[in-house]
Amino acid sequence: MNINPSTIQAICSSILSFLPKLREPRNFFFYILPFSIVLGRLIPPSSSSALNDIGLSMVQLIAFPAIPLVLSAVMISIANIFSSHTRNNADRIRFGTRFVVSLLSAILFATSLALLLSLYQSPGILSPSAKLSIGRFMLDVTDIHVGAVASTSQANDIWISKIIPSNIFADASNGQTLKVISGSVIAGLAISRLKPDLTSPLISLLRSVNSISVQALNIVLNLAPLVLICLISAAISTINAEIVIALLNFTICVFLTAIASLGVSRLIYRRFTSKSERVGISVNPVDSVFLLSLSTGSSMTAYPLLFETLTGMGRNESEVEASASLSLLIARLGNVSYNVIAILFALNLYDVGITPLRIVEVIGWGAITGISAAGLTGVATVPTISVALLFFQVPYPPILVLLLAIDPILTLPRAATTGVLAMAIAVVSSFQSPAKEAPPNPESAV
């Protein structure tokens, strides 16, 4: 049987043009999500591991250009922001103040929103049937998951020893993202102190790395709908249905936090952008950032869209690079809100009284442990709450077992929350670049 090469090319081009359309919010809710749920219920659990492996492999493929993209942006933006050769002191103070205030406001918003939703939904207050299903789950799979908890609990040990950089290339190859971030910030500060004629070759190289990473990411992002189908289907197939029902309020809180963050970020985008800036933008780009982060489970994949949108509106490139990259890498606001919900879940599960002082403590520990998850992805972010649970004198291994059981689903809204709130921070922090002066009109002098 002879197959015409032009036919194959036409089929491939049709698929490549169809996949980006699936990344629209409407297509996700109407097509991808229902199809993934049905597929997950139909396939046998033995086949789910293969789907999960395929999904994780595609996530790794998508993430590989995202890391050099964001980190090169950190180095370039820090160098430009703090350079006395390109920016005056007033501009640096203005941007720094707006960025710090907006970042702290976003952290307060994320923790308060998660707290209010948790108080309303009451995760951890379980019916007798839910408690029975959790007991059965623990008896069936505790031995397996306790080993996973023991191995991932090392993620809590991420403080000063995991922040100080040693060799930026070795740190990057070993997946030490926190060290790479701090090393990039220090390198950016060093570049800002040098004369432009000494640093221009390095800046040109970093911008080339950044541009190549953007193009590579745009190519691999076509796999995002397939990633979502594989991961959701595998999770639906393997996760115990009783556990999902028992932890339904917890899951609802996490998803509602992501949706509420989307709504607030949409309002901030409309409030802090002018009509002239939004000319030519037919849809709110916050929606695209939300779905992109949700579909890949990684907020960093939304950086090119965020950067291109704001710079396309005329915002200062250095300020957009700095605010967006630092928000995505350091202030992981999805993890902050998730940890607040998880802490309240644990307190309710062990019948710990909720007092005004304890509410303040939950907000503080949720923010601290959420930010401490910077550089971690997937299930590695979950054990960071153990520090807070030890503070509240609550046994943390059973809680981590339950959270790890449903984390494949909740990784997605965590990333979406981080993505949209990072865009809100960048919108508030960045300023319009000074417009180029128009050339004088000779006729006006007549």
DRENDO-1510 file (C-alpha; in Angstrom, 1 decimal, always signed):
<recs>
REC; n; res; u; v; w
REC; 1; MET; +0.0; +0.0; +0.0 .
REC; 2; ASN; +1.5; +3.3; -1.1 .
REC; 3; ILE; +0.9; +6.3; +1.0 .
REC; 4; ASN; +1.2; +9.7; -0.6 .
REC; 5; PRO; +3.8; +11.8; +1.3 .
REC; 6; SER; +1.7; +14.9; +0.7 .
REC; 7; THR; -1.2; +13.2; +2.5 .
REC; 8; ILE; +1.0; +12.4; +5.5 .
REC; 9; GLN; +2.2; +16.0; +5.6 .
REC; 10; ALA; -1.4; +17.3; +5.4 .
REC; 11; ILE; -2.5; +15.0; +8.3 .
REC; 12; CYS; +0.5; +16.1; +10.4 .
REC; 13; SER; -0.2; +19.8; +9.7 .
REC; 14; SER; -3.9; +19.3; +10.6 .
REC; 15; ILE; -2.9; +17.7; +13.9 .
REC; 16; LEU; -0.4; +20.5; +14.7 .
REC; 17; SER; -3.0; +23.2; +13.9 .
REC; 18; PHE; -5.7; +21.4; +16.0 .
REC; 19; LEU; -3.7; +20.8; +19.2 .
REC; 20; PRO; -3.2; +24.6; +20.0 .
REC; 21; LYS; -7.0; +25.0; +19.7 .
REC; 22; LEU; -7.5; +22.5; +22.5 .
REC; 23; ARG; -5.6; +24.8; +24.9 .
REC; 24; GLU; -8.5; +27.3; +24.9 .
REC; 25; PRO; -10.5; +27.3; +28.2 .
REC; 26; ARG; -13.7; +26.4; +26.5 .
REC; 27; ASN; -12.3; +23.3; +24.8 .
REC; 28; PHE; -10.7; +22.2; +28.0 .
REC; 29; PHE; -13.9; +22.1; +30.0 .
REC; 30; PHE; -16.1; +20.8; +27.1 .
REC; 31; TYR; -13.7; +18.2; +25.5 .
REC; 32; ILE; -10.5; +17.4; +27.3 .
REC; 33; LEU; -11.8; +17.1; +30.9 .
REC; 34; PRO; -14.9; +14.9; +30.1 .
REC; 35; PHE; -12.8; +12.7; +27.7 .
REC; 36; SER; -10.1; +12.2; +30.3 .
REC; 37; ILE; -12.5; +11.2; +33.0 .
REC; 38; VAL; -14.3; +8.7; +30.8 .
REC; 39; LEU; -11.0; +7.3; +29.5 .
REC; 40; GLY; -9.7; +7.0; +33.1 .
REC; 41; ARG; -12.8; +5.0; +34.1 .
REC; 42; LEU; -12.6; +2.7; +31.1 .
REC; 43; ILE; -8.9; +1.8; +31.1 .
REC; 44; PRO; -7.7; -0.9; +33.5 .
REC; 45; PRO; -5.5; +0.2; +36.4 .
REC; 46; SER; -2.6; -1.8; +35.0 .
REC; 47; SER; -2.5; +0.4; +31.9 .
REC; 48; SER; -2.6; +3.7; +33.9 .
REC; 49; SER; +1.1; +3.5; +34.8 .
REC; 50; ALA; +2.0; +3.6; +31.1 .
REC; 51; LEU; -0.3; +6.7; +30.6 .
REC; 52; ASN; +1.2; +8.4; +33.6 .
REC; 53; ASP; +4.7; +7.7; +32.4 .
REC; 54; ILE; +3.9; +9.2; +29.0 .
REC; 55; GLY; +2.4; +12.2; +30.6 .
REC; 56; LEU; +5.3; +12.8; +33.0 .
REC; 57; SER; +7.7; +12.4; +30.1 .
REC; 58; MET; +5.9; +15.0; +28.1 .
REC; 59; VAL; +5.9; +17.3; +31.1 .
REC; 60; GLN; +9.6; +16.9; +31.4 .
REC; 61; LEU; +10.0; +17.7; +27.7 .
REC; 62; ILE; +7.9; +20.8; +28.2 .
REC; 63; ALA; +9.8; +21.9; +31.3 .
REC; 64; PHE; +13.3; +21.5; +29.7 .
REC; 65; PRO; +13.2; +24.8; +27.8 .
REC; 66; ALA; +11.2; +26.6; +30.5 .
REC; 67; ILE; +14.1; +26.4; +33.1 .
REC; 68; PRO; +16.8; +28.1; +30.9 .
REC; 69; LEU; +14.1; +30.5; +29.6 .
REC; 70; VAL; +13.1; +31.9; +33.0 .
REC; 71; LEU; +16.6; +31.8; +34.6 .
REC; 72; SER; +18.2; +33.7; +31.7 .
REC; 73; ALA; +15.3; +36.2; +32.1 .
REC; 74; VAL; +16.2; +36.5; +35.9 .
REC; 75; MET; +19.8; +37.3; +35.1 .
REC; 76; ILE; +19.0; +39.8; +32.4 .
REC; 77; SER; +16.3; +41.6; +34.3 .
REC; 78; ILE; +18.3; +41.9; +37.5 .
REC; 79; ALA; +21.2; +43.3; +35.6 .
REC; 80; ASN; +19.0; +45.8; +33.8 .
REC; 81; ILE; +17.0; +46.8; +36.9 .
REC; 82; PHE; +20.0; +47.5; +39.1 .
REC; 83; SER; +22.3; +49.0; +36.4 .
REC; 84; SER; +23.1; +52.6; +37.0 .
REC; 85; HIS; +24.0; +52.9; +33.3 .
REC; 86; THR; +20.5; +52.3; +32.0 .
REC; 87; ARG; +18.2; +53.2; +34.8 .
REC; 88; ASN; +18.2; +56.0; +37.3 .
REC; 89; ASN; +17.8; +55.6; +41.1 .
REC; 90; ALA; +14.2; +56.8; +41.1 .
REC; 91; ASP; +13.1; +54.2; +38.5 .
REC; 92; ARG; +14.7; +51.4; +40.5 .
REC; 93; ILE; +13.1; +52.5; +43.8 .
REC; 94; ARG; +9.7; +52.9; +42.0 .
REC; 95; PHE; +9.8; +49.4; +40.5 .
REC; 96; GLY; +11.2; +47.8; +43.7 .
REC; 97; THR; +8.5; +49.3; +45.8 .
REC; 98; ARG; +5.7; +48.3; +43.5 .
REC; 99; PHE; +7.0; +44.8; +43.1 .
REC; 100; VAL; +7.5; +44.2; +46.9 .
REC; 101; VAL; +4.1; +45.6; +47.8 .
REC; 102; SER; +2.3; +43.7; +45.1 .
REC; 103; LEU; +4.1; +40.5; +46.0 .
REC; 104; LEU; +3.3; +40.8; +49.7 .
REC; 105; SER; -0.3; +41.7; +48.8 .
REC; 106; ALA; -0.6; +38.6; +46.6 .
REC; 107; ILE; +0.8; +36.4; +49.4 .
REC; 108; LEU; -1.8; +37.9; +51.8 .
REC; 109; PHE; -4.5; +37.4; +49.3 .
REC; 110; ALA; -3.6; +33.8; +48.5 .
REC; 111; THR; -3.5; +32.8; +52.2 .
REC; 112; SER; -6.7; +34.7; +53.1 .
REC; 113; LEU; -8.6; +33.3; +50.2 .
REC; 114; ALA; -7.5; +29.8; +51.0 .
REC; 115; LEU; -8.4; +30.3; +54.6 .
REC; 116; LEU; -11.9; +31.6; +53.9 .
REC; 117; LEU; -12.6; +28.8; +51.5 .
REC; 118; SER; -11.4; +26.2; +54.0 .
REC; 119; LEU; -13.5; +27.7; +56.8 .
REC; 120; TYR; -16.5; +27.5; +54.5 .
REC; 121; GLN; -15.9; +24.1; +53.1 .
REC; 122; SER; -14.5; +22.6; +56.3 .
REC; 123; PRO; -12.0; +20.0; +54.8 .
REC; 124; GLY; -11.1; +17.4; +57.3 .
REC; 125; ILE; -14.5; +17.2; +58.9 .
REC; 126; LEU; -15.5; +13.8; +57.6 .
REC; 127; SER; -18.6; +11.7; +57.7 .
REC; 128; PRO; -18.5; +8.2; +59.2 .
REC; 129; SER; -18.4; +6.6; +55.7 .
REC; 130; ALA; -15.5; +8.9; +54.7 .
REC; 131; LYS; -13.6; +8.0; +57.8 .
REC; 132; LEU; -14.2; +4.3; +57.1 .
REC; 133; SER; -13.0; +4.7; +53.5 .
REC; 134; ILE; -9.8; +6.4; +54.7 .
REC; 135; GLY; -9.2; +3.6; +57.2 .
REC; 136; ARG; -9.5; +1.0; +54.4 .
REC; 137; PHE; -7.2; +3.0; +52.2 .
REC; 138; MET; -4.6; +3.2; +55.0 .
REC; 139; LEU; -4.8; -0.5; +55.7 .
REC; 140; ASP; -4.4; -1.3; +52.0 .
REC; 141; VAL; -1.6; +0.9; +50.8 .
REC; 142; THR; +0.0; +2.5; +53.9 .
REC; 143; ASP; +3.2; +0.4; +53.6 .
REC; 144; ILE; +3.7; +1.6; +50.0 .
REC; 145; HIS; +2.9; +5.3; +50.7 .
REC; 146; VAL; +4.9; +5.5; +53.9 .
REC; 147; GLY; +8.0; +4.7; +52.0 .
REC; 148; ALA; +7.1; +7.5; +49.5 .
REC; 149; VAL; +6.6; +9.9; +52.4 .
REC; 150; ALA; +9.9; +8.9; +53.9 .
REC; 151; SER; +11.7; +9.5; +50.6 .
REC; 152; THR; +10.0; +12.8; +49.8 .
REC; 153; SER; +10.1; +14.2; +53.3 .
REC; 154; GLN; +13.7; +15.2; +52.6 .
REC; 155; ALA; +12.1; +18.1; +50.6 .
REC; 156; ASN; +11.6; +19.9; +54.0 .
REC; 157; ASP; +15.4; +20.2; +54.2 .
REC; 158; ILE; +15.6; +23.1; +51.7 .
REC; 159; TRP; +16.8; +25.9; +53.8 .
REC; 160; ILE; +20.2; +27.6; +53.8 .
REC; 161; SER; +22.1; +24.6; +52.5 .
REC; 162; LYS; +19.9; +24.3; +49.5 .
REC; 163; ILE; +19.9; +28.1; +48.6 .
REC; 164; ILE; +23.6; +28.9; +48.6 .
REC; 165; PRO; +24.9; +28.3; +45.0 .
REC; 166; SER; +28.1; +26.3; +44.3 .
REC; 167; ASN; +28.4; +25.9; +40.6 .
REC; 168; ILE; +25.5; +27.2; +38.5 .
REC; 169; PHE; +26.0; +24.6; +35.7 .
REC; 170; ALA; +26.4; +21.7; +38.2 .
REC; 171; ASP; +23.4; +23.0; +40.2 .
REC; 172; ALA; +21.3; +23.2; +37.0 .
REC; 173; SER; +22.3; +19.6; +35.9 .
REC; 174; ASN; +21.5; +18.3; +39.4 .
REC; 175; GLY; +18.1; +20.0; +39.5 .
REC; 176; GLN; +19.0; +22.3; +42.3 .
REC; 177; THR; +16.6; +25.1; +41.2 .
REC; 178; LEU; +16.9; +27.2; +44.3 .
REC; 179; LYS; +20.7; +27.4; +43.9 .
REC; 180; VAL; +20.4; +28.3; +40.3 .
REC; 181; ILE; +17.9; +31.0; +41.2 .
REC; 182; SER; +20.1; +32.6; +43.8 .
REC; 183; GLY; +23.1; +32.2; +41.6 .
REC; 184; SER; +21.3; +34.0; +38.7 .
REC; 185; VAL; +20.3; +36.8; +41.0 .
REC; 186; ILE; +23.9; +37.2; +42.3 .
REC; 187; ALA; +25.2; +37.1; +38.7 .
REC; 188; GLY; +22.7; +39.7; +37.6 .
REC; 189; LEU; +23.8; +42.0; +40.4 .
REC; 190; ALA; +27.4; +41.5; +39.4 .
REC; 191; ILE; +26.6; +42.3; +35.8 .
REC; 192; SER; +24.8; +45.5; +36.8 .
REC; 193; ARG; +28.0; +46.8; +38.5 .
REC; 194; LEU; +30.2; +46.4; +35.4 .
REC; 195; LYS; +30.5; +48.7; +32.3 .
REC; 196; PRO; +28.2; +47.9; +29.4 .
REC; 197; ASP; +31.1; +47.3; +27.0 .
REC; 198; LEU; +32.3; +44.4; +29.2 .
REC; 199; THR; +28.9; +42.8; +29.7 .
REC; 200; SER; +27.3; +43.2; +26.3 .
REC; 201; PRO; +28.6; +39.9; +24.9 .
REC; 202; LEU; +27.2; +38.0; +27.9 .
REC; 203; ILE; +23.9; +39.8; +27.7 .
REC; 204; SER; +23.7; +39.0; +24.0 .
REC; 205; LEU; +24.4; +35.3; +24.7 .
REC; 206; LEU; +21.7; +35.2; +27.4 .
REC; 207; ARG; +19.2; +36.9; +25.1 .
REC; 208; SER; +20.0; +34.3; +22.5 .
REC; 209; VAL; +19.4; +31.5; +25.0 .
REC; 210; ASN; +16.2; +33.2; +26.0 .
REC; 211; SER; +14.9; +33.5; +22.4 .
REC; 212; ILE; +15.9; +29.9; +21.6 .
REC; 213; SER; +14.1; +28.7; +24.7 .
REC; 214; VAL; +11.0; +30.6; +23.8 .
REC; 215; GLN; +10.9; +29.0; +20.3 .
REC; 216; ALA; +11.5; +25.5; +21.7 .
REC; 217; LEU; +8.8; +26.0; +24.3 .
REC; 218; ASN; +6.3; +27.2; +21.7 .
REC; 219; ILE; +6.9; +23.9; +19.8 .
REC; 220; VAL; +6.6; +21.5; +22.7 .
REC; 221; LEU; +3.6; +23.3; +24.2 .
REC; 222; ASN; +1.5; +21.7; +21.4 .
REC; 223; LEU; +1.8; +18.6; +23.6 .
REC; 224; ALA; +0.0; +20.3; +26.5 .
REC; 225; PRO; -3.5; +18.8; +25.7 .
REC; 226; LEU; -2.1; +15.3; +25.4 .
REC; 227; VAL; -0.3; +15.8; +28.7 .
REC; 228; LEU; -3.5; +16.7; +30.4 .
REC; 229; ILE; -5.4; +13.7; +29.0 .
REC; 230; CYS; -2.6; +11.3; +30.0 .
REC; 231; LEU; -2.2; +12.6; +33.6 .
REC; 232; ILE; -5.9; +13.0; +34.4 .
REC; 233; SER; -6.9; +9.6; +32.9 .
REC; 234; ALA; -4.1; +7.9; +34.8 .
REC; 235; ALA; -5.0; +9.6; +38.0 .
REC; 236; ILE; -8.7; +8.8; +37.6 .
REC; 237; SER; -7.9; +5.1; +36.9 .
REC; 238; THR; -5.6; +4.6; +39.9 .
REC; 239; ILE; -6.9; +6.8; +42.6 .
REC; 240; ASN; -9.3; +5.1; +45.0 .
REC; 241; ALA; -12.8; +6.5; +44.4 .
REC; 242; GLU; -13.6; +6.4; +48.1 .
REC; 243; ILE; -10.6; +8.5; +48.9 .
REC; 244; VAL; -11.6; +11.1; +46.3 .
REC; 245; ILE; -15.1; +11.3; +47.8 .
REC; 246; ALA; -13.6; +11.5; +51.4 .
REC; 247; LEU; -11.3; +14.3; +50.4 .
REC; 248; LEU; -13.9; +16.0; +48.2 .
REC; 249; ASN; -14.1; +19.2; +50.2 .
REC; 250; PHE; -10.3; +19.5; +50.2 .
REC; 251; THR; -10.2; +19.1; +46.5 .
REC; 252; ILE; -13.0; +21.6; +46.0 .
REC; 253; CYS; -11.1; +24.1; +48.1 .
REC; 254; VAL; -8.0; +23.8; +46.0 .
REC; 255; PHE; -9.9; +24.2; +42.7 .
REC; 256; LEU; -12.0; +27.1; +44.0 .
REC; 257; THR; -8.9; +28.9; +45.0 .
REC; 258; ALA; -7.5; +28.6; +41.5 .
REC; 259; ILE; -10.8; +29.8; +40.0 .
REC; 260; ALA; -11.1; +32.7; +42.4 .
REC; 261; SER; -7.4; +33.6; +41.7 .
REC; 262; LEU; -8.3; +33.6; +38.0 .
REC; 263; GLY; -11.2; +36.0; +38.6 .
REC; 264; VAL; -9.2; +38.4; +40.7 .
REC; 265; SER; -6.3; +38.4; +38.2 .
REC; 266; ARG; -8.7; +39.2; +35.4 .
REC; 267; LEU; -10.0; +42.2; +37.4 .
REC; 268; ILE; -6.4; +43.3; +38.1 .
REC; 269; TYR; -5.5; +43.0; +34.5 .
REC; 270; ARG; -8.5; +45.2; +33.5 .
REC; 271; ARG; -7.8; +47.7; +36.3 .
REC; 272; PHE; -4.1; +48.2; +35.8 .
REC; 273; THR; -4.0; +48.3; +32.0 .
REC; 274; SER; -5.4; +51.1; +29.8 .
REC; 275; LYS; -7.6; +50.8; +26.8 .
REC; 276; SER; -4.8; +51.8; +24.5 .
REC; 277; GLU; -2.6; +48.9; +25.9 .
REC; 278; ARG; -5.4; +46.4; +25.3 .
REC; 279; VAL; -5.9; +47.4; +21.6 .
REC; 280; GLY; -5.6; +44.3; +19.5 .
REC; 281; ILE; -6.1; +41.8; +22.4 .
REC; 282; SER; -9.4; +40.2; +21.8 .
REC; 283; VAL; -9.4; +37.9; +24.8 .
REC; 284; ASN; -8.2; +38.3; +28.3 .
REC; 285; PRO; -4.7; +36.8; +28.3 .
REC; 286; VAL; -5.1; +35.8; +32.0 .
REC; 287; ASP; -7.4; +33.0; +30.7 .
REC; 288; SER; -4.7; +31.7; +28.5 .
REC; 289; VAL; -2.1; +31.8; +31.3 .
REC; 290; PHE; -4.5; +29.9; +33.5 .
REC; 291; LEU; -5.2; +27.1; +31.1 .
REC; 292; LEU; -1.6; +26.8; +30.0 .
REC; 293; SER; -0.4; +26.3; +33.6 .
REC; 294; LEU; -3.4; +24.0; +34.3 .
REC; 295; SER; -2.7; +21.8; +31.3 .
REC; 296; THR; +1.0; +21.4; +31.9 .
REC; 297; GLY; +1.1; +21.4; +35.7 .
REC; 298; SER; +3.9; +23.9; +35.5 .
REC; 299; SER; +3.4; +27.7; +35.9 .
REC; 300; MET; +6.8; +28.4; +34.3 .
REC; 301; THR; +5.5; +27.3; +30.9 .
REC; 302; ALA; +3.3; +30.4; +30.9 .
REC; 303; TYR; +6.2; +32.8; +31.1 .
REC; 304; PRO; +6.6; +33.4; +27.3 .
REC; 305; LEU; +2.9; +34.2; +27.0 .
REC; 306; LEU; +3.0; +36.5; +30.0 .
REC; 307; PHE; +6.1; +38.3; +28.8 .
REC; 308; GLU; +5.0; +38.7; +25.2 .
REC; 309; THR; +1.6; +40.0; +26.3 .
REC; 310; LEU; +2.9; +42.7; +28.6 .
REC; 311; THR; +5.8; +43.8; +26.4 .
REC; 312; GLY; +3.5; +43.8; +23.4 .
REC; 313; MET; +1.4; +46.3; +25.3 .
REC; 314; GLY; +4.5; +48.5; +25.7 .
REC; 315; ARG; +5.5; +47.6; +29.3 .
REC; 316; ASN; +9.1; +47.9; +30.2 .
REC; 317; GLU; +10.9; +44.7; +29.3 .
REC; 318; SER; +13.3; +44.6; +32.2 .
REC; 319; GLU; +10.5; +45.2; +34.7 .
REC; 320; VAL; +8.3; +42.5; +33.1 .
REC; 321; GLU; +11.2; +40.0; +33.1 .
REC; 322; ALA; +12.1; +40.7; +36.7 .
REC; 323; SER; +8.6; +40.7; +38.2 .
REC; 324; ALA; +7.3; +37.7; +36.2 .
REC; 325; SER; +10.3; +35.4; +36.6 .
REC; 326; LEU; +10.8; +36.1; +40.3 .
REC; 327; SER; +7.1; +35.6; +41.0 .
REC; 328; LEU; +7.0; +32.3; +39.1 .
REC; 329; LEU; +10.2; +31.0; +40.6 .
REC; 330; ILE; +10.2; +32.2; +44.2 .
REC; 331; ALA; +6.7; +33.2; +45.2 .
REC; 332; ARG; +4.9; +30.0; +44.4 .
REC; 333; LEU; +1.5; +31.3; +45.4 .
REC; 334; GLY; -0.3; +28.1; +44.4 .
REC; 335; ASN; +1.8; +26.2; +46.9 .
REC; 336; VAL; +1.1; +28.9; +49.5 .
REC; 337; SER; -2.7; +28.6; +49.2 .
REC; 338; TYR; -2.5; +24.8; +49.0 .
REC; 339; ASN; -0.5; +24.6; +52.2 .
REC; 340; VAL; -3.0; +26.8; +54.1 .
REC; 341; ILE; -5.8; +24.4; +53.0 .
REC; 342; ALA; -3.8; +21.4; +53.9 .
REC; 343; ILE; -3.0; +22.7; +57.4 .
REC; 344; LEU; -6.6; +23.4; +58.1 .
REC; 345; PHE; -7.5; +20.0; +56.7 .
REC; 346; ALA; -5.1; +18.4; +59.2 .
REC; 347; LEU; -6.3; +20.5; +62.1 .
REC; 348; ASN; -10.0; +19.6; +61.4 .
REC; 349; LEU; -9.1; +15.9; +61.0 .
REC; 350; TYR; -7.5; +15.8; +64.5 .
REC; 351; ASP; -10.3; +18.0; +66.0 .
REC; 352; VAL; -7.9; +20.9; +66.9 .
REC; 353; GLY; -9.9; +24.0; +67.8 .
REC; 354; ILE; -9.7; +26.9; +65.4 .
REC; 355; THR; -9.2; +30.2; +67.3 .
REC; 356; PRO; -8.3; +33.7; +66.0 .
REC; 357; LEU; -4.7; +33.2; +67.1 .
REC; 358; ARG; -4.5; +29.8; +65.4 .
REC; 359; ILE; -5.9; +31.4; +62.2 .
REC; 360; VAL; -3.1; +33.9; +62.2 .
REC; 361; GLU; -0.6; +31.0; +62.8 .
REC; 362; VAL; -2.1; +29.0; +59.9 .
REC; 363; ILE; -1.7; +32.0; +57.5 .
REC; 364; GLY; +1.9; +32.5; +58.6 .
REC; 365; TRP; +2.9; +28.9; +58.4 .
REC; 366; GLY; +1.1; +28.4; +55.1 .
REC; 367; ALA; +3.0; +31.3; +53.6 .
REC; 368; ILE; +6.4; +30.2; +55.0 .
REC; 369; THR; +6.1; +26.5; +53.9 .
REC; 370; GLY; +4.6; +27.5; +50.6 .
REC; 371; ILE; +7.4; +29.8; +49.7 .
REC; 372; SER; +9.9; +27.2; +50.9 .
REC; 373; ALA; +8.7; +24.9; +48.1 .
REC; 374; ALA; +10.3; +27.2; +45.5 .
REC; 375; GLY; +12.3; +25.0; +43.1 .
REC; 376; LEU; +10.2; +21.9; +43.9 .
REC; 377; THR; +7.6; +20.3; +41.6 .
REC; 378; GLY; +4.9; +17.7; +41.8 .
REC; 379; VAL; +4.7; +15.5; +44.9 .
REC; 380; ALA; +8.0; +17.0; +46.3 .
REC; 381; THR; +6.1; +20.1; +47.3 .
REC; 382; VAL; +3.6; +18.2; +49.5 .
REC; 383; PRO; +5.9; +17.3; +52.4 .
REC; 384; THR; +6.8; +21.0; +53.0 .
REC; 385; ILE; +3.8; +21.3; +55.3 .
REC; 386; SER; +5.2; +18.8; +57.8 .
REC; 387; VAL; +7.1; +21.6; +59.5 .
REC; 388; ALA; +3.8; +23.4; +60.1 .
REC; 389; LEU; +2.0; +20.2; +61.3 .
REC; 390; LEU; +4.8; +19.6; +63.8 .
REC; 391; PHE; +4.3; +23.2; +65.1 .
REC; 392; PHE; +0.7; +22.4; +65.7 .
REC; 393; GLN; +1.6; +19.1; +67.3 .
REC; 394; VAL; -0.3; +17.1; +64.7 .
REC; 395; PRO; +1.0; +13.7; +63.4 .
REC; 396; TYR; +2.1; +14.4; +59.8 .
REC; 397; PRO; +2.8; +11.0; +58.2 .
REC; 398; PRO; -0.9; +10.0; +57.9 .
REC; 399; ILE; -1.7; +13.5; +56.4 .
REC; 400; LEU; +1.0; +13.2; +53.8 .
REC; 401; VAL; -0.2; +9.8; +52.9 .
REC; 402; LEU; -3.7; +11.2; +52.1 .
REC; 403; LEU; -2.4; +14.2; +50.3 .
REC; 404; LEU; +0.1; +12.2; +48.1 .
REC; 405; ALA; -2.8; +10.0; +47.1 .
REC; 406; ILE; -4.7; +12.8; +45.3 .
REC; 407; ASP; -1.7; +15.0; +44.4 .
REC; 408; PRO; -1.6; +14.1; +40.7 .
REC; 409; ILE; -4.9; +15.9; +40.3 .
REC; 410; LEU; -4.2; +18.9; +42.6 .
REC; 411; THR; -0.8; +19.7; +41.0 .
REC; 412; LEU; -2.7; +21.2; +38.1 .
REC; 413; PRO; -4.8; +23.9; +40.0 .
REC; 414; ARG; -1.7; +24.7; +42.1 .
REC; 415; ALA; +0.2; +25.6; +39.0 .
REC; 416; ALA; -2.7; +27.6; +37.6 .
REC; 417; THR; -3.0; +29.6; +40.8 .
REC; 418; THR; +0.7; +30.5; +40.6 .
REC; 419; GLY; +0.6; +31.4; +37.0 .
REC; 420; VAL; -2.4; +33.9; +37.1 .
REC; 421; LEU; -1.2; +35.5; +40.3 .
REC; 422; ALA; +2.3; +35.9; +38.9 .
REC; 423; MET; +0.7; +37.7; +35.9 .
REC; 424; ALA; -1.2; +40.0; +38.3 .
REC; 425; ILE; +2.0; +40.9; +40.1 .
REC; 426; ALA; +3.8; +41.6; +36.8 .
REC; 427; VAL; +0.8; +43.8; +35.6 .
REC; 428; VAL; +0.9; +45.9; +38.8 .
REC; 429; SER; +4.7; +46.1; +39.1 .
REC; 430; SER; +5.7; +47.0; +35.5 .
REC; 431; PHE; +5.3; +50.4; +33.9 .
REC; 432; GLN; +4.7; +51.7; +30.5 .
REC; 433; SER; +8.0; +52.3; +28.6 .
REC; 434; PRO; +8.6; +55.9; +27.6 .
REC; 435; ALA; +7.2; +56.5; +24.1 .
REC; 436; LYS; +9.7; +57.4; +21.5 .
REC; 437; GLU; +9.5; +61.1; +20.6 .
REC; 438; ALA; +7.9; +61.7; +17.3 .
REC; 439; PRO; +10.2; +63.4; +14.7 .
REC; 440; PRO; +9.4; +67.1; +14.4 .
REC; 441; ASN; +7.0; +68.0; +11.6 .
REC; 442; PRO; +8.6; +70.6; +9.3 .
REC; 443; GLU; +5.2; +72.0; +8.3 .
REC; 444; SER; +4.3; +72.7; +12.0 .
REC; 445; ALA; +6.9; +75.5; +12.0 .
REC; 446; VAL; +5.3; +77.3; +9.1 .
</recs>
